[in-house]
Amino acid sequence: MKTVYLDNNATTQVAPEVLEVMLPYFSQLYGNPSSMHSFGGQVGRTIRQAREQVASLIGATGDEIIFTSCGTESDNAAIRSALHAYPDKRHIVTSRVEHPAIRSLVSHLGGQGYRVTEIPVDNLGRFDMDRYRVSLTPDTAIVSLMWANNETGVLFPVEEAAEIAKSKGVLFHTDAVQAVGKIPIDMKKSSIDMLSLSGHKLHAPKGIGALYVRKGTKFSTFLIGGHQEKGRRGGTENTASIVGLGKACELAAQNMQLENTKVKQLRDKLENGLLNSVPNSRVNGDRSYRLPNTTSISFEYVEGEAILLMLDEFHICASSGSACTSGSLQPSHVLRAMGVPFTMAHGSIRFSLSIYNKEDEIDFVLDKVPGVIEKLRGLSPYWNVSEMVCAAG
Amino acid sequence: MWEYTDKLKDHFLNPRNVGEIEDADGVGEEGSIACGDALKLSFKLDENKKIKEARFKTFGCASAIATASALTEMLKGKSLEEAEKITNQDIVDYLGGLPPEKMHCSVMGRQALDRAISNYKGVPKEAIEGQIVCECFGVTDKEIEKAVRENNLTTIEEVTNFTKAGGGCGNCHDAIQEIIDRLRTKGESKPAGKPKLTNIQKIRMIEESLEREIRPSLRKDGGDIELVDVVGNRVLVATRGACATCHASQQTIKNFVELKLKELVTPELVVEEVIE
């Protein structure tokens, strides 16, 4: 049976074009870009080209891009750098729905004496700009807000938030791991100081990320070592992956239109189809302002892990914000921050698409999901037929 | 992804005995939708007081569904005495293992069974509960003690995996640690420090327990019991109604009345029937 992969916010397939440009760097082009000889030097040239490709996707310049090992490293480097740069400032502002890369880090820093403000969201996952505005103080060292939420796809108005931070002289970082390549980003027109991105979310391999640092921003090295990345991140370059990330960014720029037409249409077809065919289901998050590829749908009175494992029987890949999938005992912090009721939160499923998805795959999922939900509801002590009649009527 | 056994997957994808028995002899519910899993278990006895049919309904993950399905299979053909002896580890073994984070699913099955049997015996719910320790998941000290004892748990994390207690806000971690420490230092010994009862207190407690816990279930079968006297730790009772002519009344007195009184009043009690 064919795999239907609708879990692209977890990771994506490496684009065939990306793999192709990477392969020589695992074999004949193994030189170290720092070497004096031309054998290594030729690798250095392709890395410079990759840096330009990454910069170009987000409207930056090559020297504003630092290659890292992943999104998490980019996030750590950005926040720790800001705290080093402003040692007298002891306050961090973030949101309640950040990825663990930020959430765990600021909670760790909170334990080390930093004051942390987590800005809440409303029941559609929308950012509370008023609370944010008053949270910034002369003691605030950095703001870190995600551009797009990984679970719901809901976008934060980070451009506006960055403007406000700038007017108060506060550094602004955004975790744009889910947003880069899916929505247009132009750092030339932005007040954002630092931006994290990750390769494997945009059809490059795992193990490569980048941090954008605006020219003129104070930066303190996170990984201390050699002179690589102009001394801002030590360690011999992951040459093959850097070349791959460059190619992936070039492709993403070309495919941006496709994300917002074809991918969005497929996502909408899937979402509307499920809402129509499954009673007591609803979308989590603001449907009018979110990524084109993501939908988080809750199916009331059933549990997410059970849904995923039944979908797995049909080789359908998705993910869940339910407690049981993660090994924790409570539903995801994102759904809790949004106040999604327990009856809904435990049964949330995230479908995240990519340009590689086809319409017949969506039809297949639309054919299978209602039966899975019905089967599980048949087992659930909270579900009865009368409710279904109410919901339908 | 969890490492589930083939047997568990089979019970999840093809659950046995789904549903509710309309005229069930015992029904037990455990968990809640807020907790993320819940189980409703019901059983029916045959004329030999063996479980003829057991059914379940589960809201929860794959292992919650599979453990409930497995439990209903294990219950079939068992007497209540045999059923009472099933531990959560037996359910785990039946399925060939559970990931540590999912042990609470087996405990939920065990607890629903406890409740269903209590329901059959007419023991009110309150009697088998205790003090809530974990507010997030509504787990009592009794449930934690039982899980610690039956599975030799030594850390808070293990208690969380088995009972969910402590998996939310974490405010109860100290209380859980105290329970672990108390049971570990005392071993299997009964919680000491219970003040010695005066004779009058003892008689009053026996009377209350008979009234609240024992008579209702005897009356369901048309029987009754009366307290005649208390001599030291000897509790003298007389049977009435159907019990007086029932050849199994001796067993009822030993296995039910005496056990209950030992549990509720003091373990030294011995119940004897007097023929008037």
Contacts between the chains, C-beta under 8 A, distances in Angstrom:
chain1	res1	chain2	res2	distance
A	301	B	33	7.5
A	301	B	59	6.5
A	302	B	59	7.1
A	303	B	36	6.6
A	303	B	37	6.9
A	303	B	59	6.2
A	303	B	60	5.1
A	303	B	61	5.2
A	303	B	64	7.5
A	304	B	61	7.9
A	305	B	61	3.9
A	305	B	62	5.9
A	306	B	12	7.3
A	306	B	60	7.0
A	306	B	61	5.4
A	306	B	62	5.3
A	306	B	64	7.9
A	306	B	65	6.3
A	309	B	9	7.8
A	309	B	12	6.7
A	309	B	62	4.8
A	310	B	13	7.3
A	313	B	13	6.7
A	322	B	36	7.0
A	322	B	61	7.5
A	323	B	36	4.7
A	324	B	36	6.4
A	324	B	37	7.7
A	324	B	60	7.3
A	324	B	61	3.7
A	324	B	64	7.9
A	324	B	102	8.0
A	325	B	61	7.9
A	327	B	101	4.6
A	328	B	167	7.1
A	329	B	35	7.9
A	329	B	36	6.8
A	329	B	136	7.9
A	329	B	137	7.0
A	329	B	160	7.3
A	329	B	164	5.4
A	329	B	167	3.4
A	329	B	168	6.5
A	330	B	36	7.6
A	330	B	136	7.6
A	330	B	167	7.2
A	330	B	168	6.0
A	331	B	36	7.2
A	342	B	33	5.5
A	342	B	34	4.5
A	342	B	36	7.8
A	343	B	33	5.5
A	346	B	33	7.2
A	346	B	36	5.1
A	346	B	59	8.0
A	378	B	18	6.9
A	379	B	15	6.3
A	379	B	18	5.6
A	379	B	57	6.1
A	379	B	58	5.5
A	379	B	59	7.7
A	379	B	65	6.0
A	380	B	57	6.5
A	380	B	58	7.1
A	380	B	59	4.4
A	381	B	20	8.0
A	381	B	29	7.5
A	381	B	38	6.0
A	381	B	39	7.5
A	381	B	40	4.3
A	381	B	57	3.9
A	381	B	58	7.1
A	381	B	59	6.0
A	382	B	33	5.8
A	382	B	38	7.3
A	382	B	59	5.5
